[in-house]
Amino acid sequence: MQQFLIGLAPFLQVIQILISVAVAVLVVLQARTGGLGSMFGGDSSLYRTRRGLEKTLYEATIGLGIAFVVFAFLNVLATRPAF
């Protein structure tokens, strides 16, 4: 399996970079959809549920975060020296 992963190392690195950029974009988009009320002194302690696009962004961020960790682990396996 190590030989197979060594051949995929460049692809794993590119995929990991793309996932990291996508996670950064999703985090910035989530910060923007947080609402302007809390920015200008509104009460942000009120609990509310995520709906629609906000929920989709939240779930996509979690999914891409998990994918990033998986690809990071595979990348470590692919690039470590064989003993």
The first five atom37 places (N, CA, C, CB, O) and aatype in JSON, in Angstrom:
{
  "aatype": [12, 5, 5, 13, 10, 9, 7, 10, 0, 14, 13, 10, 5, 19, 9, 5, 9, 10, 9, 15, 19, 0, 19, 0, 19, 10, 19, 19, 10, 5, 0, 1, 16, 7, 7, 10, 7, 15, 12, 13, 7, 7, 3, 15, 15, 10, 18, 1, 16, 1, 1, 7, 10, 6, 11, 16, 10, 18, 6, 0, 16, 9, 7, 10, 7, 9, 0, 13, 19, 19, 13, 0, 13, 10, 2, 19, 10, 0, 16, 1, 14, 0, 13],
  "atom_mask": [
    [1, 1, 1, 1, 1],
    [1, 1, 1, 1, 1],
    [1, 1, 1, 1, 1],
    [1, 1, 1, 1, 1],
    [1, 1, 1, 1, 1],
    [1, 1, 1, 1, 1],
    [1, 1, 1, 0, 1],
    [1, 1, 1, 1, 1],
    [1, 1, 1, 1, 1],
    [1, 1, 1, 1, 1],
    [1, 1, 1, 1, 1],
    [1, 1, 1, 1, 1],
    [1, 1, 1, 1, 1],
    [1, 1, 1, 1, 1],
    [1, 1, 1, 1, 1],
    [1, 1, 1, 1, 1],
    [1, 1, 1, 1, 1],
    [1, 1, 1, 1, 1],
    [1, 1, 1, 1, 1],
    [1, 1, 1, 1, 1],
    [1, 1, 1, 1, 1],
    [1, 1, 1, 1, 1],
    [1, 1, 1, 1, 1],
    [1, 1, 1, 1, 1],
    [1, 1, 1, 1, 1],
    [1, 1, 1, 1, 1],
    [1, 1, 1, 1, 1],
    [1, 1, 1, 1, 1],
    [1, 1, 1, 1, 1],
    [1, 1, 1, 1, 1],
    [1, 1, 1, 1, 1],
    [1, 1, 1, 1, 1],
    [1, 1, 1, 1, 1],
    [1, 1, 1, 0, 1],
    [1, 1, 1, 0, 1],
    [1, 1, 1, 1, 1],
    [1, 1, 1, 0, 1],
    [1, 1, 1, 1, 1],
    [1, 1, 1, 1, 1],
    [1, 1, 1, 1, 1],
    [1, 1, 1, 0, 1],
    [1, 1, 1, 0, 1],
    [1, 1, 1, 1, 1],
    [1, 1, 1, 1, 1],
    [1, 1, 1, 1, 1],
    [1, 1, 1, 1, 1],
    [1, 1, 1, 1, 1],
    [1, 1, 1, 1, 1],
    [1, 1, 1, 1, 1],
    [1, 1, 1, 1, 1],
    [1, 1, 1, 1, 1],
    [1, 1, 1, 0, 1],
    [1, 1, 1, 1, 1],
    [1, 1, 1, 1, 1],
    [1, 1, 1, 1, 1],
    [1, 1, 1, 1, 1],
    [1, 1, 1, 1, 1],
    [1, 1, 1, 1, 1],
    [1, 1, 1, 1, 1],
    [1, 1, 1, 1, 1],
    [1, 1, 1, 1, 1],
    [1, 1, 1, 1, 1],
    [1, 1, 1, 0, 1],
    [1, 1, 1, 1, 1],
    [1, 1, 1, 0, 1],
    [1, 1, 1, 1, 1],
    [1, 1, 1, 1, 1],
    [1, 1, 1, 1, 1],
    [1, 1, 1, 1, 1],
    [1, 1, 1, 1, 1],
    [1, 1, 1, 1, 1],
    [1, 1, 1, 1, 1],
    [1, 1, 1, 1, 1],
    [1, 1, 1, 1, 1],
    [1, 1, 1, 1, 1],
    [1, 1, 1, 1, 1],
    [1, 1, 1, 1, 1],
    [1, 1, 1, 1, 1],
    [1, 1, 1, 1, 1],
    [1, 1, 1, 1, 1],
    [1, 1, 1, 1, 1],
    [1, 1, 1, 1, 1],
    [1, 1, 1, 1, 1]
  ],
  "atom_positions": [
    [[0.82, -1.19, 0.0], [0.0, 0.0, 0.0], [0.87, 1.26, 0.0], [-0.93, -0.01, 1.2], [0.49, 2.27, -0.58]],
    [[2.01, 1.19, 0.64], [2.92, 2.34, 0.69], [3.35, 2.75, -0.72], [4.16, 2.01, 1.54], [3.41, 3.94, -1.02]],
    [[3.64, 1.78, -1.58], [4.06, 2.11, -2.96], [2.93, 2.79, -3.72], [4.5, 0.82, -3.7], [3.17, 3.72, -4.49]],
    [[1.72, 2.34, -3.51], [0.57, 2.96, -4.16], [0.4, 4.41, -3.71], [-0.71, 2.17, -3.85], [0.15, 5.29, -4.53]],
    [[0.55, 4.65, -2.41], [0.41, 6.01, -1.89], [1.56, 6.91, -2.33], [0.33, 5.99, -0.37], [1.37, 8.11, -2.54]],
    [[2.75, 6.34, -2.48], [3.89, 7.14, -2.94], [3.63, 7.67, -4.34], [5.19, 6.31, -2.91], [3.98, 8.81, -4.65]],
    [[3.03, 6.86, -5.19], [2.7, 7.32, -6.53], [1.62, 8.39, -6.54], [0.0, 0.0, 0.0], [1.58, 9.21, -7.46]],
    [[0.76, 8.38, -5.54], [-0.32, 9.36, -5.45], [0.06, 10.62, -4.67], [-1.52, 8.73, -4.81], [-0.77, 11.53, -4.55]],
    [[1.26, 10.7, -4.16], [1.66, 11.82, -3.29], [1.43, 13.19, -3.92], [3.11, 11.68, -2.92], [0.89, 14.07, -3.25]],
    [[1.83, 13.41, -5.17], [1.58, 14.75, -5.74], [0.09, 15.08, -5.84], [2.21, 14.86, -7.12], [-0.31, 16.22, -5.6]],
    [[-0.71, 14.11, -6.19], [-2.16, 14.33, -6.28], [-2.77, 14.59, -4.91], [-2.84, 13.13, -6.93], [-3.66, 15.43, -4.77]],
    [[-2.29, 13.88, -3.9], [-2.78, 14.09, -2.54], [-2.46, 15.5, -2.07], [-2.18, 13.06, -1.59], [-3.27, 16.13, -1.39]],
    [[-1.28, 15.98, -2.41], [-0.89, 17.33, -2.0], [-1.75, 18.39, -2.67], [0.59, 17.57, -2.32], [-2.16, 19.36, -2.03]],
    [[-2.02, 18.21, -3.96], [-2.87, 19.17, -4.68], [-4.28, 19.16, -4.13], [-2.88, 18.87, -6.19], [-4.88, 20.21, -3.92]],
    [[-4.81, 17.97, -3.88], [-6.16, 17.86, -3.32], [-6.22, 18.51, -1.94], [-6.59, 16.4, -3.24], [-7.21, 19.17, -1.61]],
    [[-5.19, 18.32, -1.14], [-5.18, 18.9, 0.2], [-5.13, 20.44, 0.12], [-3.98, 18.37, 1.01], [-5.77, 21.11, 0.92]],
    [[-4.39, 20.98, -0.81], [-4.35, 22.43, -0.99], [-5.72, 22.96, -1.41], [-3.28, 22.83, -2.03], [-6.18, 23.98, -0.89]],
    [[-6.36, 22.27, -2.35], [-7.69, 22.71, -2.8], [-8.71, 22.65, -1.67], [-8.16, 21.84, -3.97], [-9.55, 23.55, -1.53]],
    [[-8.64, 21.6, -0.86], [-9.58, 21.48, 0.27], [-9.31, 22.58, 1.29], [-9.45, 20.08, 0.94], [-10.26, 23.14, 1.85]],
    [[-8.05, 22.9, 1.54], [-7.75, 23.94, 2.53], [-8.25, 25.31, 2.05], [-6.24, 24.0, 2.8], [-8.73, 26.1, 2.86]],
    [[-8.13, 25.6, 0.76], [-8.66, 26.85, 0.23], [-10.18, 26.88, 0.35], [-8.24, 27.04, -1.25], [-10.76, 27.9, 0.72]],
    [[-10.83, 25.76, 0.05], [-12.29, 25.69, 0.15], [-12.75, 25.87, 1.59], [-12.8, 24.36, -0.4], [-13.76, 26.53, 1.83]],
    [[-12.03, 25.3, 2.55], [-12.39, 25.46, 3.97], [-12.24, 26.93, 4.37], [-11.51, 24.55, 4.88], [-13.1, 27.47, 5.07]],
    [[-11.18, 27.57, 3.93], [-10.98, 28.98, 4.27], [-12.1, 29.84, 3.69], [-9.61, 29.46, 3.74], [-12.59, 30.74, 4.37]],
    [[-12.5, 29.57, 2.46], [-13.58, 30.33, 1.83], [-14.89, 30.11, 2.59], [-13.75, 29.92, 0.36], [-15.63, 31.07, 2.83]],
    [[-15.17, 28.87, 2.96], [-16.41, 28.6, 3.69], [-16.43, 29.26, 5.06], [-16.6, 27.1, 3.86], [-17.48, 29.73, 5.5]],
    [[-15.29, 29.31, 5.73], [-15.23, 29.96, 7.04], [-15.48, 31.46, 6.89], [-13.87, 29.71, 7.72], [-16.18, 32.06, 7.7]],
    [[-14.9, 32.07, 5.86], [-15.14, 33.5, 5.63], [-16.6, 33.75, 5.29], [-14.23, 34.03, 4.49], [-17.18, 34.73, 5.76]],
    [[-17.19, 32.89, 4.48], [-18.61, 33.05, 4.14], [-19.49, 32.9, 5.37], [-19.02, 32.04, 3.07], [-20.5, 33.59, 5.49]],
    [[-19.13, 32.0, 6.26], [-19.92, 31.84, 7.49], [-19.83, 33.08, 8.36], [-19.44, 30.62, 8.28], [-20.82, 33.47, 8.98]],
    [[-18.67, 33.71, 8.41], [-18.51, 34.92, 9.21], [-19.36, 36.05, 8.64], [-17.04, 35.35, 9.28], [-19.88, 36.87, 9.4]],
    [[-19.5, 36.09, 7.34], [-20.3, 37.15, 6.72], [-21.79, 36.94, 6.92], [-19.99, 37.23, 5.24], [-22.55, 37.91, 7.0]],
    [[-22.23, 35.68, 7.01], [-23.66, 35.43, 7.2], [-24.05, 35.46, 8.67], [-24.04, 34.08, 6.59], [-25.18, 35.13, 9.01]],
    [[-23.13, 35.84, 9.54], [-23.41, 35.9, 10.97], [-24.41, 36.97, 11.34], [0.0, 0.0, 0.0], [-24.98, 36.94, 12.43]],
    [[-24.63, 37.9, 10.46], [-25.6, 38.95, 10.73], [-24.93, 40.23, 11.17], [0.0, 0.0, 0.0], [-23.92, 40.21, 11.87]],
    [[-25.5, 41.33, 10.74], [-24.93, 42.63, 11.09], [-25.38, 43.1, 12.46], [-25.3, 43.65, 10.05], [-24.77, 44.0, 13.03]],
    [[-26.42, 42.5, 13.0], [-26.92, 42.93, 14.29], [-25.91, 42.77, 15.4], [0.0, 0.0, 0.0], [-25.78, 43.65, 16.25]],
    [[-25.2, 41.67, 15.41], [-24.2, 41.45, 16.46], [-22.98, 42.33, 16.26], [-23.79, 39.98, 16.49], [-22.27, 42.62, 17.22]],
    [[-22.73, 42.77, 15.03], [-21.58, 43.61, 14.76], [-21.78, 45.0, 15.35], [-21.32, 43.69, 13.26], [-20.82, 45.63, 15.79]],
    [[-23.01, 45.49, 15.36], [-23.29, 46.83, 15.83], [-23.95, 46.85, 17.2], [-24.17, 47.54, 14.84], [-24.74, 47.74, 17.5]],
    [[-23.63, 45.89, 18.02], [-24.08, 45.9, 19.39], [-25.39, 45.19, 19.65], [0.0, 0.0, 0.0], [-25.96, 45.33, 20.73]],
    [[-25.88, 44.45, 18.67], [-27.12, 43.71, 18.88], [-26.91, 42.54, 19.82], [0.0, 0.0, 0.0], [-25.77, 42.13, 20.05]],
    [[-27.98, 42.02, 20.36], [-27.88, 40.9, 21.28], [-27.62, 39.63, 20.5], [-29.17, 40.77, 22.13], [-28.48, 39.16, 19.76]],
    [[-26.43, 39.06, 20.68], [-26.07, 37.85, 19.95], [-26.2, 36.61, 20.82], [-24.65, 37.96, 19.42], [-25.83, 35.51, 20.39]],
    [[-26.71, 36.76, 22.04], [-26.82, 35.6, 22.93], [-28.09, 34.8, 22.67], [-26.79, 36.06, 24.38], [-28.3, 33.76, 23.29]],
    [[-28.92, 35.26, 21.78], [-30.16, 34.56, 21.45], [-29.83, 33.31, 20.64], [-31.13, 35.49, 20.68], [-29.1, 33.37, 19.65]],
    [[-30.37, 32.19, 21.06], [-30.13, 30.93, 20.33], [-31.07, 30.86, 19.14], [-30.32, 29.69, 21.26], [-32.28, 31.1, 19.26]],
    [[-30.5, 30.52, 18.01], [-31.34, 30.32, 16.84], [-30.77, 29.15, 16.04], [-31.41, 31.62, 15.97], [-29.58, 28.85, 16.12]],
    [[-31.62, 28.52, 15.29], [-31.17, 27.38, 14.5], [-30.69, 27.85, 13.14], [-32.3, 26.35, 14.34], [-31.12, 28.87, 12.62]],
    [[-29.79, 27.07, 12.58], [-29.31, 27.36, 11.23], [-30.31, 26.82, 10.23], [-27.89, 26.75, 10.99], [-30.85, 25.72, 10.39]],
    [[-30.55, 27.6, 9.2], [-31.48, 27.18, 8.16], [-30.94, 27.57, 6.81], [-32.87, 27.8, 8.38], [-30.16, 28.52, 6.68]],
    [[-31.35, 26.83, 5.81], [-31.04, 27.17, 4.43], [-29.56, 27.17, 4.12], [0.0, 0.0, 0.0], [-28.84, 26.21, 4.4]],
    [[-29.11, 28.28, 3.53], [-27.72, 28.39, 3.1], [-26.75, 28.34, 4.27], [-27.52, 29.68, 2.31], [-25.67, 27.77, 4.16]],
    [[-27.13, 28.93, 5.38], [-26.27, 28.93, 6.56], [-26.01, 27.5, 7.05], [-26.9, 29.77, 7.68], [-24.88, 27.17, 7.42]],
    [[-27.03, 26.67, 7.05], [-26.88, 25.28, 7.47], [-26.02, 24.51, 6.47], [-28.26, 24.61, 7.62], [-25.19, 23.69, 6.85]],
    [[-26.22, 24.78, 5.18], [-25.43, 24.11, 4.15], [-23.96, 24.48, 4.27], [-25.95, 24.48, 2.76], [-23.1, 23.6, 4.17]],
    [[-23.66, 25.75, 4.49], [-22.27, 26.18, 4.67], [-21.65, 25.52, 5.9], [-22.2, 27.71, 4.8], [-20.49, 25.1, 5.87]],
    [[-22.41, 25.44, 6.97], [-21.93, 24.83, 8.2], [-21.6, 23.35, 7.99], [-22.98, 24.97, 9.32], [-20.53, 22.88, 8.39]],
    [[-22.5, 22.63, 7.36], [-22.28, 21.2, 7.13], [-21.15, 20.96, 6.13], [-23.57, 20.53, 6.64], [-20.38, 20.01, 6.28]],
    [[-21.05, 21.8, 5.11], [-19.96, 21.67, 4.13], [-18.62, 21.93, 4.8], [-20.18, 22.63, 2.94], [-17.63, 21.28, 4.47]],
    [[-18.57, 22.88, 5.71], [-17.32, 23.17, 6.42], [-16.88, 21.97, 7.26], [-17.47, 24.41, 7.32], [-15.7, 21.63, 7.29]],
    [[-17.83, 21.34, 7.93], [-17.5, 20.16, 8.73], [-17.01, 19.03, 7.82], [-18.74, 19.7, 9.55], [-16.01, 18.38, 8.12]],
    [[-17.71, 18.79, 6.72], [-17.33, 17.73, 5.8], [-15.95, 17.95, 5.2], [0.0, 0.0, 0.0], [-15.14, 17.02, 5.12]],
    [[-15.67, 19.18, 4.77], [-14.36, 19.47, 4.21], [-13.26, 19.43, 5.26], [-14.37, 20.83, 3.53], [-12.12, 19.07, 4.96]],
    [[-13.6, 19.79, 6.49], [-12.62, 19.67, 7.57], [-12.22, 18.23, 7.83], [0.0, 0.0, 0.0], [-11.05, 17.93, 8.03]],
    [[-13.2, 17.35, 7.81], [-12.91, 15.92, 7.97], [-12.1, 15.4, 6.78], [-14.23, 15.11, 8.11], [-11.16, 14.63, 6.96]],
    [[-12.47, 15.82, 5.57], [-11.72, 15.41, 4.38], [-10.29, 15.9, 4.45], [-12.41, 15.93, 3.11], [-9.37, 15.19, 4.04]],
    [[-10.08, 17.12, 4.96], [-8.73, 17.66, 5.09], [-7.88, 16.79, 6.01], [-8.77, 19.11, 5.61], [-6.73, 16.5, 5.7]],
    [[-8.45, 16.39, 7.13], [-7.71, 15.55, 8.08], [-7.37, 14.19, 7.45], [-8.52, 15.34, 9.38], [-6.26, 13.69, 7.62]],
    [[-8.32, 13.6, 6.73], [-8.09, 12.31, 6.08], [-6.97, 12.43, 5.05], [-9.38, 11.79, 5.42], [-6.07, 11.6, 5.01]],
    [[-7.03, 13.47, 4.2], [-6.0, 13.64, 3.19], [-4.65, 14.0, 3.81], [-6.41, 14.71, 2.2], [-3.62, 13.62, 3.26]],
    [[-4.65, 14.7, 4.93], [-3.38, 14.99, 5.61], [-2.75, 13.69, 6.12], [-3.61, 15.96, 6.79], [-1.54, 13.49, 6.01]],
    [[-3.58, 12.81, 6.67], [-3.08, 11.52, 7.15], [-2.52, 10.69, 5.99], [-4.19, 10.74, 7.87], [-1.44, 10.11, 6.1]],
    [[-3.26, 10.64, 4.88], [-2.78, 9.9, 3.71], [-1.51, 10.51, 3.14], [-3.85, 9.86, 2.63], [-0.62, 9.8, 2.68]],
    [[-1.42, 11.83, 3.19], [-0.23, 12.51, 2.7], [0.99, 12.19, 3.55], [-0.45, 14.02, 2.66], [2.09, 12.02, 3.03]],
    [[0.79, 12.1, 4.85], [1.9, 11.71, 5.74], [2.34, 10.28, 5.45], [1.48, 11.85, 7.22], [3.54, 10.0, 5.41]],
    [[1.39, 9.39, 5.25], [1.74, 8.01, 4.91], [2.48, 7.91, 3.59], [0.49, 7.16, 4.86], [3.37, 7.07, 3.43]],
    [[2.12, 8.77, 2.63], [2.71, 8.71, 1.31], [4.1, 9.31, 1.26], [1.83, 9.4, 0.32], [4.92, 8.92, 0.42]],
    [[4.39, 10.26, 2.14], [5.67, 10.97, 2.06], [6.69, 10.56, 3.12], [5.43, 12.43, 2.15], [7.83, 11.02, 3.1]],
    [[6.29, 9.71, 4.05], [7.27, 9.31, 5.06], [8.25, 8.31, 4.45], [6.57, 8.7, 6.31], [7.88, 7.52, 3.58]],
    [[9.49, 8.35, 4.91], [10.48, 7.43, 4.36], [10.22, 5.99, 4.83], [11.91, 7.87, 4.76], [9.84, 5.77, 5.98]],
    [[10.44, 5.06, 3.95], [10.26, 3.64, 4.3], [11.5, 3.18, 5.07], [10.04, 2.75, 3.01], [12.63, 3.47, 4.69]],
    [[11.25, 2.47, 6.14], [12.38, 1.98, 6.95], [12.71, 0.57, 6.59], [12.06, 2.06, 8.44], [13.63, -0.01, 7.17]]
  ]
}
